[in-house]
């Protein structure tokens, strides 16, 4: 459903601009969020749009268009400037990336990280493949730090049932063990 845009022109004084901001905030935020994938970036860019609008409020000319069109023009320029800056930054980083030679320790760290990431993906896959009852007990114990008895109470099941489900979940996950970093057995010992 399109947002109706007010026709109140921007005012350079704080009180007048506050009303302009209030009436147009949702529309500008929607415009920005449709073009970004980060909540924080959307908030920052929306603030930049209104800051630019405040700085340029005395240059608004009603003969050239509506206040909404003027504001959307500013929003487009702010987003374009942001994305140009991001592209320049990525290009600069790519130009300097890889210039330092890796030593044996760096290579070992990278290999360990790759192995750990692979093991983590396998573990996440096995975790996702667990049935909901097994996953619920495991998550409450291993991730949330509850005792088996507390997890059983939270799930409305008996403690013996919770212990059996936890045992089955641990058994299903034991096939994946990272080669570096904390071992899966360490993680699963926490869950016992």
C-alpha positions in Angstrom: 0.0 0.0 0.0 1.7 3.2 -1.1 2.4 5.8 1.6 0.6 9.1 1.1 3.3 11.9 1.0 2.5 15.2 2.8 2.9 18.4 0.9 4.4 20.4 3.8 7.6 21.9 2.5 10.8 21.5 4.5 11.5 24.4 6.8 15.1 25.4 7.8 14.0 26.1 11.4 14.1 23.2 13.9 10.3 23.2 14.7 9.2 23.3 11.1 11.8 20.7 10.0 10.7 18.4 12.9 7.2 18.3 11.5 8.6 17.6 8.0 10.7 14.8 9.5 7.8 13.3 11.3 5.6 13.3 8.3 8.2 11.8 5.9 10.2 9.5 8.2 8.3 6.3 7.4 8.4 6.9 3.7 12.2 7.6 3.6 12.9 4.6 5.9 10.9 2.4 3.6 12.7 3.7 0.5 16.1 3.0 2.2 15.2 -0.4 3.6 14.1 -1.6 0.2 17.6 -0.9 -1.1 19.8 -2.2 1.8 20.1 -5.4 3.7 21.2 -4.1 7.1 19.0 -2.5 9.7 21.9 -0.4 11.0 22.8 0.8 7.6 19.2 1.7 6.8 19.0 3.7 10.0 22.3 5.5 9.3 21.3 6.3 5.7 17.9 7.5 6.7 19.5 9.9 9.2 21.9 11.0 6.5 19.0 11.8 4.2 17.3 14.0 6.7 20.6 15.7 7.7 21.2 16.5 4.1 17.6 17.7 3.7 18.0 20.0 6.7 21.2 21.4 5.3 19.5 22.0 2.0 16.1 23.1 3.2 16.5 26.7 2.3 17.3 25.7 -1.3 13.9 23.9 -1.7 12.0 25.3 -4.7 8.3 24.4 -4.9 8.3 25.2 -8.6 10.7 22.3 -9.2 8.5 19.6 -7.6 6.8 18.4 -4.5 8.5 18.1 -1.1 8.3 14.3 -1.4 10.0 14.3 -4.8 12.7 16.7 -3.5 13.3 14.4 -0.5 13.4 11.2 -2.6 15.9 12.9 -4.8 18.1 13.6 -1.8 17.6 10.0 -0.7 18.7 8.6 -4.1 21.8 10.8 -4.0 22.7 9.7 -0.4 22.3 6.1 -1.3 24.3 6.5 -4.5 27.1 8.2 -2.7 27.1 5.4 -0.1 27.3 2.7 -2.7 30.0 4.5 -4.7 32.0 4.8 -1.5 31.5 1.1 -0.7 32.5 0.1 -4.2 35.7 2.3 -4.0 36.5 0.7 -0.6 36.0 -2.8 -1.9 38.2 -2.0 -4.9 41.0 -0.6 -2.7 40.9 -3.5 -0.4 41.1 -6.0 -3.3 44.1 -4.1 -4.6 46.0 -4.4 -1.4 44.7 -7.8 -0.3 47.2 -10.6 -0.5 50.3 -8.5 -0.7 51.8 -9.9 2.5 53.2 -13.3 2.1 51.8 -16.0 4.3 54.1 -17.8 6.6 53.7 -21.3 7.9 51.9 -20.2 11.0 49.4 -18.1 8.9 48.8 -21.1 6.6 48.2 -23.4 9.6 45.7 -20.9 11.1 43.8 -20.7 7.8 43.8 -24.5 7.4 42.5 -24.9 11.0 39.8 -22.3 10.4 38.7 -24.1 7.2 38.6 -27.4 9.1 36.7 -25.9 11.9 34.2 -24.2 9.6 33.7 -27.5 7.7 33.1 -29.4 11.0 30.8 -26.6 12.2 28.7 -26.9 9.0 28.5 -30.7 9.4 27.5 -30.3 13.0 24.9 -27.7 12.1 23.5 -30.0 9.5 23.3 -32.9 11.9 21.8 -30.6 14.5 19.1 -29.5 12.0 18.5 -33.2 11.1 17.7 -34.1 14.7 14.0 -34.5 15.5 12.4 -31.6 17.3 12.2 -33.4 20.7 15.9 -34.3 20.6 17.0 -30.9 19.4 14.8 -29.1 22.1 16.5 -31.0 25.0 20.0 -30.6 23.5 19.5 -26.9 23.0 18.2 -26.3 26.5 21.1 -28.2 28.1 24.0 -27.4 25.8 23.1 -23.9 24.6 21.0 -22.5 27.4 22.8 -24.1 30.3 19.9 -25.8 31.9 20.3 -29.0 33.8 18.6 -32.1 32.4 16.0 -31.8 35.1 15.3 -28.2 34.3 15.1 -28.9 30.6 12.6 -31.7 31.4 10.5 -29.2 33.4 10.7 -26.6 30.7 9.5 -29.1 28.1 6.9 -30.7 30.3 8.4 -34.2 30.2 10.0 -36.5 32.8 13.6 -36.3 33.7 14.3 -39.9 32.4 12.7 -39.0 29.1 14.9 -35.9 28.9 18.1 -37.9 29.7 17.2 -40.4 27.0 16.6 -37.7 24.4 19.8 -36.0 25.3 21.7 -39.3 25.0 20.2 -39.9 21.6 21.0 -36.4 20.5 24.6 -36.6 21.7 25.0 -40.0 20.0 23.7 -38.6 16.7 26.1 -35.6 16.9 29.3 -37.6 17.9 30.1 -38.4 14.2 31.2 -34.8 13.6 34.2 -33.7 15.6 36.3 -30.6 14.7 40.0 -31.3 14.4 41.0 -28.0 16.0 39.6 -25.7 18.6 37.2 -27.0 21.3 36.2 -30.6 20.6 32.7 -31.7 20.2 33.2 -34.0 23.1 34.0 -30.9 25.3 30.7 -29.4 24.0 28.8 -32.5 24.6 30.3 -33.0 28.1 28.9 -29.6 29.0 25.5 -31.0 28.0 25.8 -34.0 30.3 
